[in-house]
Amino acid sequence: MIGAGNGMRVYLACGVTDMRKGISGLAALAQDVLRQSPTSGALFAFRGRQGDRIKLLTWDGQGFCLYYKVLETGRFPWPSPADGVPA
């Protein structure tokens, strides 16, 4: 489990993300779509189309950490793109 410290910002990529993306692709989404610096120390969360997969990307000061979780049953609740910040 990731222990997000006090004051850690968490950004959700509303809608679905192509789970084939790796660190570079997700960092580009954080930069271009979420308009945040991927090396800011914030946590960026991305969910797959079926809702059973999530990827978390963060910068730890030395490099990127990518966490990937797949649920056996159920889905991650997630906001739709209409709920997000306008681009």
VOMARTOR-554866 format. One record per residue: residue in three letters; residue number from 1; z negated, y, x negated of N, C-alpha, C, O, CB in turn. Coordinates in steps of 0.05 Angstrom, whole numbers, plus 5000, padded with zeros to 4 digits. Glycine has a CB too. Example, Ala and Ser with C-alpha at 12.3 -4.5 7.8 and 13.67 -1.06 7.14 Angstrom:
<pts>
PT;ALA;1;4844;4886;4736;4844;4910;4754;4844;4934;4736;4831;4934;4715;4819;4911;4774 .
PT;SER;2;4858;4955;4743;4857;4979;4727;4843;5001;4742;4839;5023;4732;4886;4988;4718 .
</pts>
This chain:
<pts>
PT;MET;1;5000;4977;4983;5000;5000;5000;5000;5025;4982;4987;5026;4961;4976;5000;5019 .
PT;ILE;2;5015;5045;4991;5016;5070;4976;4994;5088;4986;4992;5094;5010;5044;5083;4979 .
PT;GLY;3;4978;5097;4968;4957;5116;4975;4967;5144;4971;4966;5155;4948;4931;5111;4958 .
PT;ALA;4;4976;5157;4992;4985;5184;4990;4961;5203;4987;4943;5203;5004;5002;5192;5015 .
PT;GLY;5;4961;5217;4965;4938;5235;4960;4937;5259;4979;4956;5264;4993;4940;5245;4931 .
PT;ASN;6;4915;5273;4978;4912;5297;4994;4934;5317;4987;4939;5322;4964;4884;5309;4991 .
PT;GLY;7;4946;5328;5007;4967;5348;5003;4994;5336;4996;5013;5352;4992;4958;5365;4981 .
PT;MET;8;4997;5310;4995;5024;5299;4990;5041;5303;5014;5034;5297;5036;5022;5268;4983 .
PT;ARG;9;5065;5314;5009;5084;5319;5031;5100;5293;5036;5108;5279;5017;5103;5342;5024 .
PT;VAL;10;5105;5287;5061;5120;5264;5069;5143;5274;5086;5139;5288;5106;5103;5243;5084 .
PT;TYR;11;5168;5266;5079;5191;5274;5094;5204;5248;5105;5209;5229;5091;5211;5289;5076 .
PT;LEU;12;5210;5248;5131;5224;5226;5145;5253;5234;5148;5259;5256;5158;5210;5219;5172 .
PT;ALA;13;5271;5217;5140;5299;5221;5146;5304;5211;5174;5306;5187;5179;5317;5206;5125 .
PT;CYS;14;5305;5229;5193;5308;5222;5222;5334;5206;5225;5354;5211;5211;5308;5247;5240 .
PT;GLY;15;5334;5188;5244;5358;5172;5249;5358;5148;5230;5337;5139;5221;5383;5188;5245 .
PT;VAL;16;5381;5137;5225;5384;5113;5208;5396;5119;5181;5411;5139;5178;5401;5092;5223 .
PT;THR;17;5390;5103;5162;5400;5105;5135;5412;5079;5127;5402;5057;5134;5378;5114;5115 .
PT;ASP;18;5434;5080;5112;5447;5056;5101;5427;5044;5080;5423;5056;5059;5475;5062;5089 .
PT;MET;19;5416;5020;5086;5397;5008;5069;5409;4996;5043;5395;4986;5026;5382;4986;5084 .
PT;ARG;20;5435;4998;5040;5448;4990;5015;5444;5011;4994;5449;5005;4970;5478;4984;5019 .
PT;LYS;21;5436;5035;5001;5432;5056;4982;5408;5050;4964;5388;5040;4972;5427;5083;4996 .
PT;GLY;22;5412;5057;4939;5391;5053;4919;5378;5080;4913;5379;5099;4929;5402;5041;4893 .
PT;ILE;23;5365;5082;4890;5350;5106;4882;5368;5130;4882;5362;5151;4893;5337;5102;4855 .
PT;SER;24;5391;5128;4869;5409;5151;4866;5419;5161;4893;5420;5185;4899;5433;5144;4849 .
PT;GLY;25;5427;5142;4911;5437;5150;4937;5415;5162;4955;5421;5181;4969;5448;5125;4951 .
PT;LEU;26;5391;5151;4953;5369;5162;4969;5360;5189;4959;5353;5207;4974;5345;5142;4970 .
PT;ALA;27;5360;5192;4932;5353;5218;4920;5374;5239;4929;5367;5262;4934;5352;5216;4889 .
PT;ALA;28;5399;5231;4930;5420;5250;4939;5416;5258;4968;5420;5281;4976;5448;5237;4935 .
PT;LEU;29;5407;5239;4985;5401;5245;5013;5378;5265;5015;5378;5284;5031;5395;5220;5029 .
PT;ALA;30;5357;5260;4999;5334;5279;4999;5343;5307;4991;5334;5327;5003;5312;5269;4979 .
PT;GLN;31;5361;5309;4972;5371;5335;4962;5390;5348;4982;5386;5371;4989;5385;5331;4935 .
PT;ASP;32;5410;5333;4992;5431;5344;5008;5425;5346;5037;5432;5366;5050;5456;5329;5004 .
PT;VAL;33;5412;5326;5048;5407;5325;5077;5380;5337;5084;5378;5354;5102;5409;5296;5088 .
PT;LEU;34;5359;5329;5070;5332;5339;5075;5327;5366;5062;5308;5379;5068;5312;5319;5066 .
PT;ARG;35;5345;5373;5043;5343;5399;5028;5317;5402;5014;5304;5423;5014;5347;5422;5048 .
PT;GLN;36;5309;5380;5001;5284;5380;4985;5290;5368;4957;5309;5352;4954;5262;5363;4999 .
PT;SER;37;5276;5377;4938;5279;5366;4911;5268;5338;4909;5244;5335;4915;5266;5385;4889 .
PT;PRO;38;5284;5318;4902;5273;5291;4901;5252;5287;4879;5237;5268;4880;5296;5272;4897 .
PT;THR;39;5250;5306;4860;5231;5303;4839;5206;5321;4844;5191;5327;4825;5244;5311;4812 .
PT;SER;40;5202;5329;4869;5180;5347;4875;5153;5333;4877;5132;5345;4878;5185;5361;4902 .
PT;GLY;41;5153;5306;4878;5129;5291;4881;5123;5283;4910;5104;5270;4916;5106;5306;4870 .
PT;ALA;42;5140;5293;4928;5138;5286;4956;5147;5256;4961;5159;5245;4943;5155;5305;4974 .
PT;LEU;43;5140;5246;4983;5148;5219;4991;5170;5221;5012;5167;5235;5032;5123;5202;5002 .
PT;PHE;44;5192;5207;5007;5215;5208;5026;5218;5180;5038;5219;5160;5024;5241;5216;5011 .
PT;ALA;45;5219;5180;5065;5220;5154;5080;5247;5152;5094;5256;5171;5107;5196;5152;5100 .
PT;PHE;46;5259;5128;5092;5285;5123;5104;5283;5096;5119;5272;5077;5109;5307;5122;5083 .
PT;ARG;47;5295;5095;5144;5293;5071;5160;5321;5060;5165;5340;5076;5168;5279;5076;5187 .
PT;GLY;48;5324;5034;5165;5350;5021;5171;5357;5021;5200;5341;5028;5217;5349;4993;5161 .
PT;ARG;49;5382;5013;5206;5393;5014;5233;5378;4997;5252;5373;5006;5275;5422;5005;5232 .
PT;GLN;50;5370;4973;5245;5356;4955;5263;5326;4962;5266;5313;4951;5284;5359;4927;5254 .
PT;GLY;51;5316;4980;5249;5289;4989;5252;5268;4971;5239;5244;4977;5240;5282;4991;5280 .
PT;ASP;52;5277;4949;5227;5257;4931;5214;5255;4935;5184;5240;4920;5171;5265;4902;5220 .
PT;ARG;53;5269;4954;5173;5269;4959;5144;5263;4988;5139;5272;5006;5153;5296;4951;5132 .
PT;ILE;54;5248;4993;5118;5241;5020;5110;5241;5021;5079;5233;5002;5065;5213;5029;5121 .
PT;LYS;55;5251;5044;5069;5250;5049;5040;5235;5075;5036;5240;5095;5050;5279;5050;5027 .
PT;LEU;56;5218;5075;5016;5202;5099;5009;5209;5106;4980;5208;5089;4962;5172;5094;5012 .
PT;LEU;57;5216;5131;4976;5223;5141;4949;5205;5163;4941;5199;5182;4957;5253;5151;4949 .
PT;THR;58;5195;5162;4917;5178;5183;4906;5182;5186;4876;5191;5167;4863;5148;5178;4913 .
PT;TRP;59;5175;5209;4866;5177;5214;4837;5148;5214;4827;5131;5228;4838;5191;5241;4831 .
PT;ASP;60;5142;5199;4806;5115;5197;4796;5110;5214;4770;5089;5212;4758;5108;5169;4790 .
PT;GLY;61;5129;5230;4763;5127;5247;4739;5142;5236;4716;5149;5250;4697;5098;5250;4732 .
PT;GLN;62;5148;5210;4716;5162;5197;4695;5189;5185;4704;5208;5182;4689;5146;5175;4682 .
PT;GLY;63;5190;5179;4730;5214;5167;4741;5210;5163;4771;5189;5168;4782;5221;5141;4727 .
PT;PHE;64;5231;5152;4784;5229;5147;4812;5216;5119;4818;5219;5101;4802;5257;5147;4825 .
PT;CYS;65;5201;5118;4840;5191;5093;4850;5204;5088;4877;5204;5106;4894;5159;5094;4852 .
PT;LEU;66;5214;5064;4881;5226;5057;4906;5212;5033;4918;5210;5012;4905;5257;5050;4902 .
PT;TYR;67;5201;5036;4942;5187;5015;4956;5204;5007;4980;5216;5023;4993;5159;5024;4965 .
PT;TYR;68;5206;4981;4984;5222;4970;5006;5206;4950;5022;5194;4932;5011;5248;4956;4994 .
PT;LYS;69;5205;4954;5048;5190;4936;5065;5208;4926;5088;5222;4942;5100;5165;4951;5077 .
PT;VAL;70;5206;4900;5093;5221;4888;5115;5201;4874;5133;5185;4857;5124;5242;4867;5105 .
PT;LEU;71;5201;4882;5159;5182;4870;5178;5193;4843;5188;5217;4840;5192;5178;4889;5202 .
PT;GLU;72;5175;4824;5191;5183;4798;5202;5188;4800;5232;5207;4788;5243;5161;4776;5197 .
PT;THR;73;5171;4816;5245;5174;4821;5274;5168;4850;5279;5153;4863;5264;5156;4802;5291 .
PT;GLY;74;5180;4861;5300;5174;4888;5307;5193;4908;5293;5211;4900;5278;5146;4895;5301 .
PT;ARG;75;5188;4934;5299;5205;4955;5288;5187;4978;5280;5166;4983;5292;5226;4964;5308 .
PT;PHE;76;5196;4994;5261;5182;5018;5254;5189;5040;5274;5213;5044;5280;5190;5028;5225 .
PT;PRO;77;5169;5053;5287;5176;5075;5305;5188;5098;5288;5179;5103;5266;5151;5085;5321 .
PT;TRP;78;5208;5111;5298;5222;5131;5282;5234;5153;5300;5244;5147;5322;5244;5118;5266 .
PT;PRO;79;5233;5178;5291;5245;5199;5307;5276;5198;5306;5288;5188;5287;5236;5227;5297 .
PT;SER;80;5289;5208;5326;5318;5210;5327;5327;5234;5311;5311;5252;5306;5328;5211;5356 .
PT;PRO;81;5353;5236;5304;5363;5259;5290;5358;5285;5305;5354;5306;5293;5392;5256;5284 .
PT;ALA;82;5358;5284;5332;5353;5308;5348;5325;5319;5344;5320;5343;5350;5358;5302;5378 .
PT;ASP;83;5306;5302;5335;5278;5311;5331;5274;5324;5304;5253;5336;5299;5260;5287;5333 .
PT;GLY;84;5294;5322;5286;5291;5332;5259;5296;5362;5257;5301;5376;5276;5310;5318;5241 .
PT;VAL;85;5294;5371;5232;5298;5399;5225;5328;5404;5225;5343;5389;5213;5285;5407;5198 .
PT;PRO;86;5337;5426;5238;5366;5431;5238;5376;5437;5210;5363;5449;5193;5372;5455;5256 .
PT;ALA;87;5400;5427;5205;5412;5431;5178;5424;5459;5175;5435;5466;5154;5434;5410;5173 .
</pts>
